[in-house]
Amino acid sequence: MERAAGSSESVGTVVVAGLANLAIAVAKAVAGLLSGSAAMLSEAAHSFADTTTEVLLFTALRRGTRPADPRHPFGHGKESYVWAFIAALFTFVAGAGFSVTQGVQSILASRHNGSYLVSYLVLAVSFVLESISLTRAVRQVRAASRHWRLTPLRFLRHTADTTVKAVTLEDSAALVGLVLAALGVGLTELTGNPVWDGVASIAIGVLLLVVAAILARSNVSLLVGRAVPPRIRAGIEEELAGLPTVERVDTLLTMQLGPDDVLVAAKLDFADDATGAQIEATADLAEQRLTDRYPTIRYVFLDPTRGLGRTGPTGGGRHGEL
């Protein structure tokens, strides 16, 4: 139920952001064409890029939650990171590339035609709509951070839910971009120098480059097979070390299989007098304790192993998995 609720919340956040960005993109494009402002056209490209990103993130949520099958025994969770990575690349190429190019062309052309009032009105309305979208994303981040007993910033840094991270960062960047566009248009009107409009457009492009780089790096890390955050890993090790008949946790490996799926694999040193039945019971208890404490843990694999310096009939340090 918790997984379903989290996924549903993320879908709602992405849909709200996508609809808001689409409406804003059209308004900015019209304002940019009427005013001739490079900053406004850059903001239009920014919003169109964000809209496409939301579509890709929605695809990531849908395809990443498909159930496991014989060809994909651990599910399709990592596919969500593929689509999220593509979304980051699109922001990099379409949004940032267009903004920087438009800014350079505006500076070289050194002209600005059209009404400034239209730009100001669209920027004001866009700021309100982006704020509404960001408020929903921040509400989800705060609720999740309270659940994990983390600060919102720390949660965003470590979360494997790249959709809510992407929406939060993109909406935050959108608000900053609107301020930059307003400064560019305002300074151009005050000084009569259209260079400021071009500089604002380039600044918006650089902002998008930073956001795209952060999101791309996060998704690549998750695609490669990122472990859970240190705090959660410590909690998992604590639970395993406290199990009956367990002397020591020799090895603990974790991997994020998807936003709501974690794999745990560990080598445990059991007491010398532990029977096979006791080890089996401990394995069942381990899975129960871990999933109760961390509902995102989906798979638990335990490997009984001999302690250092101890030998047995096989002379090895490893037994079969449970």
C-alpha positions in Angstrom: 0.0 0.0 0.0 2.8 2.4 0.8 4.5 1.7 -2.5 1.2 2.3 -4.4 0.5 5.5 -2.4 4.0 6.9 -3.2 3.7 6.1 -6.9 0.3 7.7 -7.1 1.6 10.8 -5.4 4.5 11.0 -7.9 2.1 10.6 -10.8 -0.1 13.4 -9.6 2.9 15.7 -9.1 4.2 15.0 -12.6 0.7 15.5 -14.2 0.2 18.9 -12.4 3.7 20.1 -13.4 3.2 19.0 -17.0 -0.2 20.8 -17.5 1.2 23.9 -15.8 4.3 23.9 -18.0 2.3 23.4 -21.2 0.0 26.4 -20.5 3.0 28.5 -19.5 5.0 27.5 -22.6 2.3 28.6 -25.0 1.9 32.0 -23.2 5.6 32.6 -23.2 6.0 31.8 -26.9 3.3 34.2 -27.8 4.8 36.9 -25.6 8.3 36.3 -27.0 7.1 36.6 -30.6 5.1 39.7 -29.9 7.9 41.4 -27.9 10.9 40.1 -29.7 12.5 39.3 -26.3 15.2 36.6 -26.4 14.7 35.9 -22.7 11.0 35.3 -23.2 11.7 32.9 -26.1 14.2 31.2 -24.0 11.7 30.8 -21.2 9.2 29.4 -23.7 11.8 26.8 -24.8 12.4 26.2 -21.1 8.7 25.5 -20.5 8.3 23.3 -23.6 11.4 21.3 -22.6 9.9 20.9 -19.1 6.6 19.8 -20.6 8.3 17.1 -22.7 10.3 16.1 -19.6 7.0 15.6 -17.6 5.8 13.3 -20.4 9.0 11.3 -20.2 8.8 11.1 -16.4 5.2 10.0 -16.7 6.4 7.2 -19.0 9.1 6.4 -16.5 6.5 6.0 -13.7 4.3 3.8 -15.8 6.9 1.5 -17.3 9.0 1.2 -14.2 6.1 -0.2 -12.1 5.4 -3.2 -14.4 5.6 -6.5 -12.6 8.5 -9.0 -12.8 8.5 -11.6 -15.5 10.8 -14.5 -16.4 13.1 -12.2 -18.5 13.1 -9.5 -15.8 13.0 -11.4 -12.4 13.7 -8.2 -10.4 11.0 -6.2 -12.2 11.3 -3.1 -14.4 12.2 -0.5 -11.8 15.5 0.5 -13.4 13.6 1.4 -16.7 12.2 4.4 -14.9 15.8 5.7 -14.6 16.3 5.2 -18.3 13.4 7.5 -19.2 14.4 10.0 -16.5 17.9 10.1 -18.0 16.5 10.8 -21.4 14.4 13.6 -19.9 17.5 15.1 -18.4 19.3 14.9 -21.8 16.3 16.6 -23.5 16.5 19.5 -21.0 20.2 19.7 -21.7 19.9 19.8 -25.5 16.5 21.4 -26.2 16.2 23.8 -23.3 19.7 24.9 -22.5 21.0 24.7 -26.1 18.2 26.9 -27.4 18.4 29.4 -24.6 22.2 30.0 -25.0 21.9 30.2 -28.8 19.0 32.6 -28.6 20.9 34.8 -26.1 24.0 34.9 -28.3 22.0 35.8 -31.4 20.2 38.5 -29.5 23.4 40.1 -28.3 24.9 40.0 -31.8 21.7 41.5 -33.3 21.4 44.2 -30.6 17.7 45.0 -31.2 14.5 44.5 -29.3 11.1 45.2 -30.8 7.6 45.0 -29.4 5.6 45.5 -26.2 7.3 45.0 -22.8 3.9 44.9 -21.1 2.9 41.6 -22.6 6.2 40.1 -21.3 5.6 41.3 -17.8 2.0 40.0 -17.7 3.0 36.6 -19.0 5.9 36.4 -16.5 3.6 37.3 -13.6 1.0 34.7 -14.5 3.7 32.1 -15.2 5.2 32.7 -11.7 1.9 32.0 -10.1 1.3 28.8 -12.1 4.9 27.5 -11.5 4.5 28.3 -7.8 1.4 26.1 -7.6 3.3 23.2 -9.3 6.3 23.7 -7.0 4.1 23.8 -3.9 2.7 20.3 -4.7 6.2 18.9 -5.3 7.5 20.5 -2.1 4.6 19.1 -0.1 5.4 15.6 -1.3 9.1 16.1 -0.5 8.4 17.3 3.0 6.0 14.4 3.7 8.6 11.9 2.5 11.4 13.5 4.4 9.4 13.4 7.6 8.8 9.7 7.1 12.5 9.0 6.7 13.4 11.6 9.4 15.5 13.6 7.0 15.7 17.2 6.1 14.0 18.0 2.7 17.3 18.9 1.1 18.9 15.7 2.3 15.9 13.7 1.1 16.2 15.2 -2.4 19.9 14.4 -2.4 19.4 10.7 -1.6 16.0 9.8 -2.9 15.7 7.1 -5.6 12.4 8.7 -6.8 14.0 10.7 -9.6 10.6 11.9 -10.8 9.8 14.0 -7.7 13.5 15.2 -7.7 13.2 16.2 -11.3 9.9 18.1 -10.8 11.2 19.9 -7.7 14.4 21.0 -9.3 12.8 21.9 -12.6 10.0 24.0 -11.0 12.6 25.7 -8.8 14.7 26.4 -11.8 11.6 27.7 -13.6 11.0 30.3 -10.9 14.6 31.4 -11.0 14.4 31.6 -14.8 11.3 33.8 -14.6 13.2 36.2 -12.3 16.2 36.2 -14.7 13.9 36.9 -17.7 12.1 39.7 -15.8 15.5 41.3 -15.0 16.6 41.0 -18.6 13.4 42.5 -20.0 13.4 45.2 -17.3 17.0 46.3 -17.7 16.6 46.3 -21.5 13.6 48.7 -21.1 15.4 50.9 -18.6 18.7 51.2 -20.5 17.5 50.8 -24.0 20.3 48.2 -24.4 19.0 44.8 -25.7 22.3 43.1 -24.5 20.7 42.6 -21.1 17.9 40.6 -22.7 20.5 38.3 -24.4 22.5 38.0 -21.2 19.3 36.9 -19.3 18.7 34.3 -22.0 22.2 32.9 -21.7 21.8 32.8 -17.9 18.6 30.8 -18.2 20.5 28.3 -20.5 23.3 27.9 -17.9 20.7 27.3 -15.2 19.1 24.6 -17.3 22.6 23.0 -17.9 23.1 22.8 -14.2 19.7 21.2 -13.5 20.2 18.7 -16.4 23.7 17.8 -15.2 22.4 17.1 -11.6 19.5 14.9 -12.8 21.7 13.0 -15.4 24.3 12.2 -12.8 21.7 11.0 -10.4 20.0 8.7 -12.9 23.3 7.3 -14.2 24.3 6.4 -10.6 21.0 4.6 -10.1 21.3 2.8 -13.5 24.7 1.5 -12.6 23.4 0.1 -9.3 23.5 2.6 -6.4 23.4 1.4 -2.9 20.9 2.7 -0.3 21.9 5.8 1.7 24.4 5.2 4.5 21.8 5.8 7.2 19.5 3.1 5.8 22.4 0.8 5.3 23.4 1.2 9.0 19.8 0.4 10.0 19.8 -2.8 7.9 23.1 -3.9 9.4 21.7 -3.2 12.9 18.7 -5.4 12.3 20.8 -8.2 10.9 23.4 -8.1 13.7 20.6 -8.3 16.3 19.1 -11.5 14.9 19.2 -14.6 17.1 22.2 -16.9 16.5 23.9 -14.3 14.3 27.5 -13.6 15.5 28.5 -11.0 12.9 27.5 -9.5 9.6 30.5 -10.2 7.4 29.3 -8.6 4.1 26.3 -6.4 3.4 25.4 -5.4 -0.1 22.4 -3.3 -1.1 21.1 -2.0 -4.5 18.3 0.3 -5.5 16.3 -1.7 -8.1 13.7 1.1 -8.6 12.2 4.0 -6.8 10.3 1.6 -4.4 12.4 -1.6 -4.7 15.6 -2.4 -2.8 17.7 -5.6 -2.9 19.6 -6.7 0.2 22.2 -9.4 0.2 24.3 -10.3 3.2 26.8 -12.9 4.4 26.1 -13.7 8.1 28.3 -15.5 10.5 26.0 -17.8 12.6 26.8 -19.3 16.0 28.7 -22.7 15.8 25.8 -24.5 17.5 23.1 -23.1 15.3 21.0 -25.8 13.6 19.6 -25.7 10.1 16.1 -25.1 11.5 17.4 -22.2 13.5 19.1 -20.6 10.5 16.0 -21.0 8.4 13.9 -19.4 11.2 16.4 -16.5 11.5 16.3 -15.9 7.7 12.5 -15.6 7.8 12.7 -13.3 10.8 15.4 -11.1 9.1 13.1 -10.6 6.1 10.2 -9.7 8.3 12.1 -7.2 10.4 13.7 -5.5 7.4 10.5 -5.1 5.4 8.6 -3.9 8.5 11.3 -1.2 9.1 11.9 -0.4 5.4 8.8 -1.2 3.2 10.8 -0.5 0.1 13.0 -3.6 0.7 11.6 -6.1 -1.8 14.3 -8.9 -1.9 16.4 -10.3 1.0 19.1 -12.9 0.3 21.2 -14.3 3.2 24.3 -16.4 2.9 25.4 -18.3 6.0 29.2 -18.2 6.1 31.8 -19.5 8.5 33.6 -17.1 10.8 37.3 -16.3 10.1 39.6 -19.0 11.2 36.9 -21.6 11.5 36.8 -24.6 9.2 34.3 -27.4 8.6 33.9 -30.5 6.6 33.9 -28.6 3.3 36.9 -26.4 4.4 35.2 -23.4 2.8 33.9 -20.1 4.1 30.6 -20.1 2.3 27.4 -22.1 2.3 24.5 -22.0 -0.1 22.0 -19.2 -0.1 18.8 -19.5 1.9 
